[in-house]
Amino acid sequence: MRKVIFGGALVGALTLAITTTALAQTTMDASLKLSPAKAGTSKKPKPVKFTLGIQGGTDSGTGQPDTSTRIKVQLPKGIKWNGKLWPKAKRCSASKATAQGSVSACPRGSKIGSGHVTALGGNGGVVEEIDLTAFVTTGGHLGLFLEATQPVPIATMLEGKVRRQTINVAIPFNIQEPVTGVPTGIRTLTFTVNGKTKVKGKSRGALESTRCSGRKWTSKVTNVLRTGTLTDSPSVACRK
């Protein structure tokens, strides 16, 4: 397992800071990949592989990456989340996974993706490498299990609430400050969802495409910081 930096942040989507030896950026740079590029239809939706990457800076434009309190990812029009469609026997309880401190609490078939976060704290004195594992939760939402070993062990699941096209991940205080009194911020984050399952004999994706409008899919990533808000809207080409 790779180590992870504590980012007062999370996941699955999130601001990044340049190294503390360089000037930080006031803008957040997000990237988006979706495949296949040929879209499905409402009658024949097509499972897709969705990858989000984030690099960014601080709201003030200098120093340590600002601490994230919430991450919001608005899915592109034509891309839908299928958590409510997922078989209930293949959904994971976020509270059980956190209580056991292990993804072993999640049933087979509930895992739908993975990623990695590098976070900084104490002006670069604290670096945590955090592995992310994605699940469909019991409520049909997006579960993000965070796992790190140094400098402070982390083993907990955050639940990103999904409402229509928006995934909303609140970041608890103990993740914002894994070391009490040392706020951390996301330097880089990458995250992929590509899970599939069988529903009534058909293969269905955790995320599926149903249309392509204007020859592109555009997402919106919002990083709510303690000091302000950073946003970016990455796009990727698609076709009918």
Backbone hydrogen bonds, N-H to C=O, Kabsch-Sander energy under -0.5 kcal/mol:
donor,donor_aa,acceptor,acceptor_aa,energy
5,I,117,V,-1.2
7,G,5,I,-0.7
8,G,6,F,-0.6
9,A,7,G,-9.9
22,A,19,T,-2.1
28,M,231,T,-0.6
29,D,55,Q,-4.6
30,A,28,M,-0.7
31,S,53,G,-2.7
33,K,51,T,-2.2
35,S,49,K,-1.5
39,A,37,A,-0.6
39,A,239,R,-3.1
41,T,44,K,-1.7
46,K,209,S,-2.2
48,V,207,L,-2.4
49,K,35,S,-3.1
50,F,48,V,-0.6
50,F,193,V,-2.7
51,T,33,K,-2.7
51,T,49,K,-0.5
52,L,191,F,-2.9
53,G,31,S,-2.3
54,I,189,L,-2.7
55,Q,29,D,-2.8
56,G,187,R,-0.7
58,T,25,Q,-1.7
68,S,8,G,-0.9
69,T,224,V,-3.4
70,R,224,V,-1.4
71,I,169,V,-2.5
72,K,222,T,-2.8
73,V,167,I,-2.5
74,Q,72,K,-0.5
74,Q,220,K,-3.2
75,L,73,V,-0.7
75,L,165,Q,-3.6
79,I,76,P,-1.9
80,K,208,E,-2.9
82,N,206,A,-2.8
85,L,82,N,-1.0
86,W,82,N,-1.0
86,W,83,G,-0.6
90,K,87,P,-2.0
91,R,88,K,-1.2
92,C,136,V,-3.1
94,A,92,C,-0.7
97,A,93,S,-2.3
98,T,94,A,-2.1
99,A,95,S,-2.5
100,Q,96,K,-2.5
101,G,97,A,-1.2
102,S,97,A,-1.4
105,A,102,S,-1.2
106,C,103,V,-2.0
110,S,107,P,-1.8
112,I,134,A,-2.5
113,G,134,A,-1.1
114,S,192,T,-1.4
115,G,132,L,-2.2
116,H,190,T,-2.4
117,V,130,I,-2.7
118,T,188,T,-2.4
119,A,117,V,-0.5
119,A,128,E,-2.3
120,L,185,G,-2.8
121,G,126,V,-2.2
122,G,183,P,-0.8
125,G,122,G,-1.3
126,V,121,G,-2.8
127,V,125,G,-0.5
128,E,119,A,-1.9
129,E,4,V,-7.6
129,E,150,Q,-0.5
130,I,117,V,-2.9
130,I,128,E,-0.6
131,D,147,E,-2.7
132,L,115,G,-2.5
133,T,145,F,-1.6
134,A,113,G,-2.4
135,F,143,G,-2.3
136,V,110,S,-1.9
137,T,135,F,-0.6
137,T,141,H,-2.3
138,T,92,C,-1.5
140,G,137,T,-2.4
142,L,160,G,-2.2
143,G,135,F,-3.1
143,G,141,H,-0.7
144,L,158,L,-3.3
145,F,133,T,-3.0
145,F,143,G,-0.5
146,L,144,L,-0.6
146,L,156,T,-3.6
147,E,131,D,-2.1
148,A,154,I,-2.3
154,I,148,A,-2.1
156,T,146,L,-1.8
158,L,144,L,-2.8
160,G,142,L,-4.0
160,G,158,L,-0.6
161,K,159,E,-0.8
161,K,168,N,-2.1
163,R,161,K,-0.6
163,R,166,T,-2.5
166,T,163,R,-2.4
167,I,73,V,-2.8
168,N,161,K,-2.8
168,N,166,T,-0.6
169,V,71,I,-3.1
169,V,167,I,-0.6
170,A,168,N,-0.6
171,I,69,T,-2.4
175,I,172,P,-1.4
176,Q,172,P,-1.9
177,E,173,F,-2.5
179,V,182,V,-0.6
180,T,178,P,-0.7
182,V,179,V,-2.6
184,T,176,Q,-2.4
185,G,120,L,-2.8
186,I,66,D,-0.5
187,R,118,T,-3.0
188,T,118,T,-1.6
189,L,54,I,-1.5
190,T,116,H,-2.2
191,F,52,L,-2.1
192,T,114,S,-2.8
193,V,50,F,-2.7
194,N,112,I,-2.6
195,G,112,I,-1.6
197,T,204,R,-2.5
199,V,197,T,-0.5
199,V,202,K,-2.9
202,K,199,V,-1.7
204,R,197,T,-3.3
206,A,195,G,-2.7
208,E,80,K,-2.1
209,S,46,K,-2.9
210,T,78,G,-2.9
211,R,78,G,-0.9
216,K,213,S,-1.2
217,W,236,V,-2.9
219,S,234,P,-2.5
220,K,74,Q,-1.7
221,V,232,D,-3.1
222,T,72,K,-2.9
222,T,220,K,-0.5
223,N,230,L,-3.3
224,V,70,R,-2.6
224,V,222,T,-0.7
225,L,223,N,-0.8
225,L,228,G,-3.1
226,R,67,T,-2.0
230,L,223,N,-2.2
232,D,221,V,-1.8
236,V,217,W,-2.0
238,C,215,R,-1.4
239,R,37,A,-2.2
